[in-house]
Amino acid sequence: MPKKGENIYKRKDGRWEGRYIKSHTYTGKIIYGYVYAKTYREAKIKLKEKRLPCSSQVIKKDINLFSELATEWFESVKLHTKVSTQNKYYNMLKNYILPEYGSKTFDTITHEFIEEHCKFLLESGGKNGTGLSAKTVSDTLSIIRNITKFANKKGICISYDANAVQIKQNAKSMRVLNKTEQTQLCEYILEKPEPCNIGILVCLFTGLRIGEICALRWEDISFSDQSIYIHHTLQRIQTHQDHGGKTKVVTTTPKSACSIRRIPLPDEISDILVSNQKSSSGYLLTNDDFKFIEPRTMQNKFKKVLKSAGIADANFHALRHTFATRCIELGFDVKSLSEILGHATVNITMNRYVHPTYEMKKENMQKLSELLAVK
């Protein structure tokens, strides 16, 4: 906890951070600066040194600070983004962008500076100083590009091209259950048809996201036409964009309009749901109107099920990838599959969620043998 009036905090990485008023914009808005030190005493001394020369400094209107435009951009995107997305942007701005870009004006930012900053994040960024993932750095760079576009629209002269900086990302191999593992999982669940296990089975045969199955209620299932209506997702979000912000679980609409969808149920899954239904309302995973299971807990339960079933470890999202891959193997129409998964385009389905097995490739290659068949 900070001492009253001092604005000195101990960070999670062990360092002490001090915040001071660096300057004011021409409208009187406060612009903060930060100091970092290994000890509280050292941070207090640095803070005292910084406060003296900066307390009366005012930034003129024609000097466009990156931090000022970043704040304006963030306030503008808050109008049309979900709270979880806002938290992501806020944390990236605070932790990765503003400490380096905040006090700079747009005319002093160069291509080389952006490249060096990205290199630093990749090699030494993060709480432990061991480097961030290429995906995180790429997302950070995307925010910088969006702020640049925002500044450009306001008529500010930009001296660099953020689009020219690229972060190479190596495609990760996604875990997909093979047919033997899928059979093992199904057999285990049918032997132990507990609510959470039934939820896992539903995801395996519908491709639901973990937040969607956690939010699914019995009222969303229609047994008359064998379908489920997906219009909510359950997630844990930050409640305060500040030091030590608390979190809470909320139920919101899915990540995009395409994710609101009705999914037909296979006969067997529908029958299993009917035979294991213990309530006419409430959450599917708890059979309770108010008690729910959050994604993190569901993830842990899934891993325990895999271990008990003798299946190698995997994340819950592997069920979605497994579903998509099985559908392609069975000859599903790709457009239908894309809509079932809630994707905006077929390309997302094919590029991210379809993982052809070696057997599938071999089977397709054998079709070429017909061209050499002796008649």
Secondary structure per residue as TSV (DSSP state, phi and psi in degrees):
chain	resnum	aa	ss	phi	psi
A	1	M	-	360.0	141.0
A	2	P	-	-75.3	150.9
A	3	K	-	-77.1	143.8
A	4	K	T	-56.7	127.1
A	5	G	T	82.4	-4.5
A	6	E	T	-98.4	-24.7
A	7	N	-	55.7	44.4
A	8	I	E	-119.5	125.5
A	9	Y	E	-127.0	152.1
A	10	K	E	-94.7	121.5
A	11	R	-	-79.2	165.5
A	12	K	T	-66.6	-24.3
A	13	D	T	-83.6	4.3
A	14	G	S	97.7	-17.0
A	15	R	-	-81.6	161.3
A	16	W	E	-102.1	135.8
A	17	E	E	-119.4	130.7
A	18	G	E	-116.4	137.4
A	19	R	E	-113.8	137.1
A	20	Y	E	-139.2	161.3
A	21	I	E	-79.0	110.9
A	22	K	E	-81.2	-40.9
A	23	S	E	-170.2	-176.8
A	24	H	E	-130.0	147.6
A	25	T	-	-77.0	174.6
A	26	Y	T	-63.5	-18.3
A	27	T	T	-91.1	-2.5
A	28	G	-	95.5	1.6
A	29	K	-	-71.7	136.8
A	30	I	E	-75.3	137.9
A	31	I	E	-117.8	122.0
A	32	Y	E	-92.6	150.4
A	33	G	E	-119.7	164.3
A	34	Y	E	-135.6	146.5
A	35	V	E	-124.7	153.1
A	36	Y	E	-132.7	142.3
A	37	A	E	-153.1	164.5
A	38	K	S	-79.9	-25.3
A	39	T	S	-128.0	161.3
A	40	Y	H	-63.2	-42.9
A	41	R	H	-61.3	-45.1
A	42	E	H	-63.7	-38.8
A	43	A	H	-65.2	-37.6
A	44	K	H	-66.2	-39.5
A	45	I	H	-66.1	-45.2
A	46	K	H	-61.8	-39.1
A	47	L	H	-65.4	-39.5
A	48	K	H	-64.5	-40.6
A	49	E	H	-64.8	-37.4
A	50	K	H	-74.0	-34.9
A	51	R	H	-67.3	-34.4
A	52	L	H	-62.1	-55.6
A	53	P	H	-76.6	-16.8
A	54	C	H	-102.4	-8.6
A	55	S	T	-62.7	-29.0
A	56	S	T	-112.4	5.1
A	57	Q	-	-71.1	137.0
A	58	V	B	-124.5	131.9
A	59	I	-	-84.9	129.6
A	60	K	-	-76.1	158.5
A	61	K	T	-61.9	-33.3
A	62	D	T	-84.2	-0.5
A	63	I	S	-100.7	112.5
A	64	N	-	-94.8	95.0
A	65	L	B	-71.1	139.6
A	66	F	H	-60.2	-41.0
A	67	S	H	-61.5	-37.4
A	68	E	H	-66.7	-45.2
A	69	L	H	-70.5	-32.6
A	70	A	H	-63.5	-39.6
A	71	T	H	-65.3	-43.7
A	72	E	H	-63.1	-42.3
A	73	W	H	-62.5	-45.1
A	74	F	H	-62.3	-41.5
A	75	E	H	-64.5	-33.2
A	76	S	H	-72.8	-38.3
A	77	V	H	-76.6	-20.0
A	78	K	G	-63.1	-21.1
A	79	L	G	-71.4	-23.8
A	80	H	G	-135.2	27.6
A	81	T	S	-129.0	156.1
A	82	K	-	-74.0	159.7
A	83	V	H	-59.9	-39.0
A	84	S	H	-62.3	-38.2
A	85	T	H	-70.0	-40.2
A	86	Q	H	-60.0	-42.3
A	87	N	H	-63.0	-39.8
A	88	K	H	-62.5	-47.3
A	89	Y	H	-61.9	-44.4
A	90	Y	H	-61.0	-47.2
A	91	N	H	-64.4	-37.8
A	92	M	H	-69.0	-39.7
A	93	L	I	-62.1	-49.2
A	94	K	I	-67.6	-43.4
A	95	N	I	-89.6	-34.6
A	96	Y	I	-115.4	-24.8
A	97	I	I	-105.6	-59.9
A	98	L	H	-62.3	-32.5
A	99	P	H	-57.2	-29.2
A	100	E	H	-103.9	-36.9
A	101	Y	H	-94.9	-24.0
A	102	G	T	-49.2	-47.3
A	103	S	T	-88.2	0.5
A	104	K	-	-86.6	150.1
A	105	T	B	-95.9	157.1
A	106	F	G	-61.8	-27.8
A	107	D	G	-77.6	-9.1
A	108	T	G	-103.2	-5.2
A	109	I	-	-85.5	129.5
A	110	T	-	-120.9	166.6
A	111	H	H	-58.2	-41.9
A	112	E	H	-64.7	-38.4
A	113	F	H	-63.7	-43.3
A	114	I	H	-64.0	-42.3
A	115	E	H	-62.5	-44.4
A	116	E	H	-64.9	-38.0
A	117	H	H	-65.6	-43.9
A	118	C	H	-62.5	-39.8
A	119	K	H	-64.0	-41.0
A	120	F	H	-62.0	-45.5
A	121	L	H	-61.5	-40.2
A	122	L	H	-66.8	-36.5
A	123	E	H	-94.8	-35.9
A	124	S	H	-133.1	5.3
A	125	G	-	-74.5	173.0
A	126	G	S	94.5	168.1
A	127	K	T	-60.6	-37.7
A	128	N	T	-94.4	-0.8
A	129	G	S	70.0	21.8
A	130	T	S	-100.6	2.9
A	131	G	-	101.5	146.4
A	132	L	-	-95.1	162.5
A	133	S	-	-71.0	156.6
A	134	A	H	-60.5	-34.4
A	135	K	H	-63.5	-44.7
A	136	T	H	-65.6	-42.6
A	137	V	H	-66.0	-38.1
A	138	S	H	-63.8	-40.5
A	139	D	H	-65.5	-37.9
A	140	T	H	-63.5	-44.6
A	141	L	H	-63.2	-35.1
A	142	S	H	-62.7	-38.5
A	143	I	H	-65.8	-41.5
A	144	I	H	-60.6	-40.6
A	145	R	H	-63.9	-41.8
A	146	N	H	-65.8	-37.8
A	147	I	H	-66.8	-37.4
A	148	T	H	-63.4	-44.4
A	149	K	H	-62.5	-40.2
A	150	F	H	-61.8	-44.5
A	151	A	H	-65.5	-38.9
A	152	N	H	-62.8	-39.3
A	153	K	H	-65.9	-24.9
A	154	K	T	-87.7	7.8
A	155	G	T	83.5	16.7
A	156	I	-	-86.7	134.5
A	157	C	-	-72.9	123.4
A	158	I	-	-103.9	128.6
A	159	S	-	-98.0	10.4
A	160	Y	S	-143.4	165.9
A	161	D	-	-119.4	97.9
A	162	A	G	-65.5	-24.3
A	163	N	G	-70.4	-18.2
A	164	A	G	-76.8	-16.6
A	165	V	-	-90.5	126.3
A	166	Q	-	-125.6	142.6
A	167	I	-	-108.7	120.1
A	168	K	-	-75.9	124.6
A	169	Q	-	-116.6	124.9
A	170	N	-	-84.0	126.6
A	171	A	-	-63.2	126.7
A	172	K	-	-82.8	140.4
A	173	S	-	-79.1	122.7
A	174	M	-	-87.7	136.9
A	175	R	-	-70.5	123.7
A	176	V	-	-124.8	129.9
A	177	L	-	-68.0	132.9
A	178	N	-	-77.2	174.6
A	179	K	H	-63.9	-34.8
A	180	T	H	-66.5	-44.5
A	181	E	H	-64.8	-37.9
A	182	Q	H	-64.3	-40.6
A	183	T	H	-64.4	-43.1
A	184	Q	H	-58.9	-43.8
A	185	L	H	-64.8	-43.8
A	186	C	H	-62.6	-43.2
A	187	E	H	-63.5	-40.9
A	188	Y	H	-63.8	-44.7
A	189	I	H	-65.2	-39.9
A	190	L	H	-67.7	-26.5
A	191	E	H	-77.9	-29.1
A	192	K	S	-128.7	73.3
A	193	P	-	-78.0	57.7
A	194	E	-	-76.3	158.1
A	195	P	H	-51.2	-46.0
A	196	C	H	-66.0	-37.4
A	197	N	H	-66.0	-40.1
A	198	I	H	-62.2	-38.2
A	199	G	H	-61.2	-39.7
A	200	I	H	-63.0	-42.8
A	201	L	H	-63.0	-41.4
A	202	V	H	-60.5	-42.6
A	203	C	H	-65.8	-37.3
A	204	L	H	-64.4	-27.9
A	205	F	H	-112.0	8.4
A	206	T	H	-134.7	-16.3
A	207	G	-	77.4	20.1
A	208	L	-	-63.8	147.7
A	209	R	-	-76.3	160.4
A	210	I	H	-62.3	-38.8
A	211	G	H	-67.4	-30.4
A	212	E	H	-73.0	-39.5
A	213	I	H	-72.2	-32.1
A	214	C	H	-67.8	-28.8
A	215	A	H	-92.8	-10.7
A	216	L	-	-66.5	131.1
A	217	R	B	-115.5	158.5
A	218	W	G	-60.7	-29.3
A	219	E	G	-65.7	-19.8
A	220	D	G	-85.8	-3.0
A	221	I	E	-105.2	125.8
A	222	S	E	-108.2	113.1
A	223	F	T	-83.4	-17.8
A	224	S	T	-68.3	-38.4
A	225	D	T	-116.5	14.6
A	226	Q	T	49.9	65.7
A	227	S	E	-149.0	160.7
A	228	I	E	-123.1	142.3
A	229	Y	E	-106.2	115.4
A	230	I	E	-99.6	112.2
A	231	H	-	-142.7	7.4
A	232	H	-	-140.3	155.5
A	233	T	E	-137.5	147.6
A	234	L	E	-112.9	130.8
A	235	Q	E	-151.2	160.0
A	236	R	E	-100.0	127.9
A	237	I	E	-128.4	161.7
A	238	Q	E	-72.5	142.0
A	239	T	S	-98.4	-20.0
A	240	H	-	-135.1	127.7
A	241	Q	S	-87.6	69.0
A	242	D	S	-155.9	-178.2
A	243	H	T	-57.7	130.5
A	244	G	T	60.7	33.6
A	245	G	-	-58.9	136.6
A	246	K	-	-79.5	166.8
A	247	T	E	-125.4	162.6
A	248	K	E	-150.3	158.6
A	249	V	E	-93.3	130.7
A	250	V	E	-130.5	154.1
A	251	T	E	-109.2	121.3
A	252	T	E	-131.6	177.6
A	253	T	-	-70.4	156.8
A	254	P	-	-59.7	174.8
A	255	K	S	-63.5	-24.8
A	256	S	S	-150.4	167.9
A	257	A	G	-62.8	-32.6
A	258	C	G	-66.7	-22.2
A	259	S	G	-79.3	-12.2
A	260	I	-	-83.1	112.4
A	261	R	E	-155.8	163.5
A	262	R	E	-113.4	127.3
A	263	I	E	-115.3	123.9
A	264	P	E	-67.5	144.8
A	265	L	-	-102.7	137.7
A	266	P	-	-62.3	151.1
A	267	D	H	-52.7	-46.7
A	268	E	H	-63.5	-41.8
A	269	I	H	-65.9	-40.4
A	270	S	H	-61.7	-43.4
A	271	D	H	-64.3	-40.2
A	272	I	H	-64.4	-40.8
A	273	L	H	-64.2	-42.2
A	274	V	H	-62.3	-44.8
A	275	S	H	-72.3	-19.9
A	276	N	H	-110.4	7.0
A	277	Q	-	-72.5	123.4
A	278	K	-	-114.2	0.1
A	279	S	-	-153.4	151.6
A	280	S	S	-92.3	-7.8
A	281	S	S	-147.7	171.7
A	282	G	S	97.7	177.6
A	283	Y	B	-70.0	138.0
A	284	L	T	-58.9	-38.3
A	285	L	T	-78.0	-13.0
A	286	T	T	-129.6	-14.2
A	287	N	T	56.8	35.7
A	288	D	B	-136.1	142.8
A	289	D	S	-69.5	-28.0
A	290	F	S	-119.2	-29.7
A	291	K	-	-80.3	130.0
A	292	F	-	-129.5	170.6
A	293	I	-	-117.9	123.9
A	294	E	-	-82.5	159.7
A	295	P	H	-52.8	-42.1
A	296	R	H	-61.8	-41.3
A	297	T	H	-66.7	-40.5
A	298	M	H	-64.3	-37.9
A	299	Q	H	-60.5	-45.2
A	300	N	H	-65.0	-40.0
A	301	K	H	-63.2	-40.3
A	302	F	H	-61.8	-43.6
A	303	K	H	-64.1	-36.0
A	304	K	H	-67.2	-37.2
A	305	V	H	-64.5	-44.2
A	306	L	H	-59.2	-44.5
A	307	K	H	-63.2	-43.4
A	308	S	H	-66.4	-31.7
A	309	A	T	-85.4	-1.1
A	310	G	T	74.3	31.6
A	311	I	-	-110.8	140.5
A	312	A	-	-58.4	150.6
A	313	D	-	-58.8	147.4
A	314	A	-	-159.9	156.8
A	315	N	-	-82.8	158.1
A	316	F	T	-57.0	-34.0
A	317	H	T	-63.1	-17.8
A	318	A	H	-61.7	-27.0
A	319	L	H	-63.5	-39.8
A	320	R	H	-66.1	-42.7
A	321	H	H	-67.9	-37.7
A	322	T	H	-64.0	-44.4
A	323	F	H	-57.2	-48.6
A	324	A	H	-62.4	-42.1
A	325	T	H	-65.5	-43.9
A	326	R	H	-61.6	-39.4
A	327	C	H	-62.0	-42.5
A	328	I	H	-65.6	-40.4
A	329	E	H	-61.6	-32.5
A	330	L	T	-86.0	-0.4
A	331	G	T	86.9	25.6
A	332	F	-	-58.8	146.4
A	333	D	-	-67.0	125.6
A	334	V	H	-63.7	-36.9
A	335	K	H	-64.0	-42.2
A	336	S	H	-63.2	-43.8
A	337	L	H	-60.8	-42.4
A	338	S	H	-59.6	-41.4
A	339	E	H	-72.4	-34.9
A	340	I	H	-64.0	-38.3
A	341	L	H	-77.3	-15.8
A	342	G	T	81.9	31.3
A	343	H	-	-90.8	150.4
A	344	A	S	-74.3	-33.0
A	345	T	S	-137.8	158.8
A	346	V	H	-66.6	-31.4
A	347	N	H	-59.0	-39.8
A	348	I	H	-61.1	-42.7
A	349	T	H	-61.1	-49.4
A	350	M	H	-71.3	-39.9
A	351	N	H	-81.3	-29.0
A	352	R	H	-110.0	-25.8
A	353	Y	S	-119.0	-1.4
A	354	V	-	-110.0	121.8
A	355	H	-	-126.8	88.3
A	356	P	-	-59.7	134.3
A	357	T	-	-81.0	166.0
A	358	Y	H	-62.5	-37.8
A	359	E	H	-62.7	-38.9
A	360	M	H	-66.6	-41.2
A	361	K	H	-64.5	-42.0
A	362	K	H	-63.1	-42.6
A	363	E	H	-61.8	-42.8
A	364	N	H	-66.0	-39.2
A	365	M	H	-66.6	-33.4
A	366	Q	H	-64.6	-22.2
A	367	K	G	-63.0	-22.8
A	368	L	G	-70.9	-20.4
A	369	S	G	-61.8	-26.4
A	370	E	G	-61.5	-25.7
A	371	L	G	-72.9	-17.6
A	372	L	G	-108.2	3.5
A	373	A	-	-60.2	131.5
A	374	V	-	-83.0	127.0
A	375	K	-	-102.7	360.0
